[in-house]
């Protein structure tokens, strides 16, 4: 079962949770207080998803409804894998789930007439210790956005798309560029490549981080996707060398888009 988690004190998550209950017929499960299920997808509330060290119910994968905060205050819909690259702690990534969520966010934005940016984010924050893949799907970036019911519907749809569908394509780790990973977002939306972890330029991209990102990608890694101009020469050379050593193809993001 894939499990959607709704943090109790998060206003965006509560909005998204309300839209999940409105759009999908989640039913309480006898003997499992706090768990609702619809077509094999679980829905549960937690106190703080960022600090989870265990799950409230057994699951093969976790999807988290969440708010996004930024200094710019720009309205946005985002998806990302959790992790703390600087501390060498990464959550387990499901590249296909990130891709499916992003694609549904983009589609829902158009259908609902939302003036929100859709973006993949670089890997950041917890939880990092869970043994199953974790994907965050978020509304940003201000209280008015968090409570926007149409934005909540878009994220609810994205969570369910990731929970009920599958995607095929090379599984990848993205490297380079800024936090909002514009080139990796475009690759995810416009090609068959599925990108999970994104390690941005501002993180010290060293061998330990690269190997850990590979290790913490469910199903293995086929491809490194490089934001070529968003990396230093030394970073590019390190990634090309490790790609050769690990048998992982290294591609420039712009080349993947023709």
N, C-alpha and C positions, 0 to 999 in steps of 0.2 A: 504494500500500500504506500502511495505517496501521501505525505501529510503536509497540509497548509497550516501554518502557525500565525496567529493573530495576537500580537503583544497588547496586553490589557490597557496600558497607560498611553499608548500611541494613538493620537487622534486620526492620523491617516490610516493606520491599520484598522481601527474601529469602523471607519468609513468603508474601507475595502471589505471588511467582514460583513457589514450590513448588505453590501451589494452582492456578495457571494450568496448570502441567504435569500436575497430577493431573486437572483437569476437562476439559482440551482436548488433543487429540492433536497437539501441536506437533512438527514433524519438522525435524531438521537439514537445511540446504540445502547440497548439494555445491558447493564453490567459494566459499562465503560462510561462513567459519569464525565461529562465535559467533552466527549467525542461525538461528532456528527459525521455521517458518511453519505456520499452520493457517488454511485457508480464506481465504487472502489477507491475513491479519493477521500481522505480524512480531513477534518477541519477541527482545530482545537485552539483554545486561548492559552497563552503563557504570560508570565509576568514580564520577563526581559529576555528577548531572543538573543541579544548580543552576548549574553553571559551563559548561554546554555552549555552544560557539560553532559547532559543526558536528555532523552526525549520523554515526553509525557505518555506516549504510546509507541509501540513498535512501528517502524517505518523503514522503507527501502531508500527513501529520498525525502528531503525537507525543502519546502518553499515558504518563504517568509514575506508576509505583507508588512510594509514599513513606510515610514516617512523618510524623506531626504531633506537635509538642511544645507544651504549654501549661503555664502556671504552675498552673492549677486541677487538672490531672491527670485531667480528666473523660474518660471513654471516649467517643470520637466517631469518626464516619466522615465525611470531608469531601471536597469537590471545589472547585477554584479554578483561575484562570488566573494565570500568573506575571507579575510586573512590579514595577517600583519607581517608583510615581507621583511620589514626592517628587523623584526624579532625572530625571523625564521619560523613563523607559525602560519600555516595556511589551512583553510578549510578544504574539504574535498570538493572538487569542481565537477559539475555536469555540463560540459560545453553545449550539448544539445538542448538542455533546458533553458540556458541563457538565450540561445538563438531563438527558440520557439517563443519565449516571453517577449523578446525584442520585436519580433515580427508581428505578434498580436498587438503589442502596444502601438506600433506604427499603423496597423490596420484600424484599430479602434479609434485612434486619434483622428483619422480621416473620416470615419463613419459618424463619430460623435461631434465633429466640428471643434475639436480642442486645439487651442493655440499653445500647445505644449511641445517642447523639444523632447525627442526620444533619443536616449543615449545609453550606451554601455558605460559603466564606470570601471576604473581600475580597482583591483582587489584591495579591500580595506576593511577594517574593524572585525570583531568576532561574530559568531563563535568559530573556534579553530580546532576544537577537540572532538567533534562528533565523527563517528565512523561511517556516516552516510553523506552523500552529496547534499550541499546546501546552496540555494539560490535566493537572493533578495530581489524583490520587485517593489519599486518605491514610487511615491508621489512627492515631488518637491515643488517649491522649496520653502513656502511660507504657510502659516495657519490657514489662510483663505484657500490655498491650493489643497492642503491636506483634507479639508472638509468639502471640497468640490465633488459632488456626487457623480458627475460624468467622469472625472479623473478616477474616482473610486471604481466605477464600472470598467474603465479601461484596464486597470490593474487586476481586477477580479477576473476578467476575461483572459488576461495574460497568464495569470497563475493557473487557471484551469486548462489553458492550452498546453502549458508546460507539463501539467500533471496527467493529461489524458492523451497526448499525441507523442509521436516520435519523429526524429529527424535523422537523416543519414548524411554523411559527409565527413571529411577529414576532421578529426578532433585536434584542436590547436591551443597553444599558449601564445598570448600576445605580448609583445615587448615594445617599450618606448612610447613616446608621445606624452601628452598631458593626462590629467586625472580623468577627463571625460572621454578620452580615447576615440576621437572622431573617425580616424581611419579604421580602427578595429570595429567600430559600430557599422561603418559602411560595408566592410567585408562581411560582417554577420548578416546584414540585411540584404546584400546584393549578390552574394555568392553562396556556394554550397558549404563553405567552411564554417565549422562550429567552434567558436572561441570561448574558453572558460576563464581561467586566470588571465589577467592583464597586469603585467609588472611595468609601471611607467618609468620614464626617464629619471624622474626625481628620486626614485629608489636606487640604492646602490645595487646595480645588477651584477652580482658576483656569482661564481660557480655554484655555491651552496644554494642560493635562491633559485637558480635555473633548475638544478637537479630536484629540488623540493617541489617546484611547480609541476614538473613531469610526474613525480611520484604521487602528488596529490591531485591528479586528474583521473577520474573514473574511466576505465576502459583503455587507458594509455593515450599517448600523444603521437600524432602523425606528422605534425607541422609546427614550426615556429613562424609566427607572422610578425614581421618587423615593420614598425613605423620608421622607415629608413632615415628620414630627416629628423625624426624625434629621438635619435640615439647618437651617442658620440661614436667616433671611429673605433675606440677601444671596446665599447660595448658591442658594436657590430661584429668585430673580430672575435670576441669571446663567444658570442652566440653562434657564429658560423663554425667555430672550432668544436664547441660542445655538440652542435647538431651533427657534425660529421662523426664524432665519437659515439654518440648515442643512436645513430642511424635515424635521425629525425630530419626531414627536409626543412630547409630554411627558405622562406619566401618574403619578398617585399610586399607590403600591403598594396601599394599602388599597382604592382604587376598582376596581382590576383584579380584586379578590377579591369584589366585590359587598358 
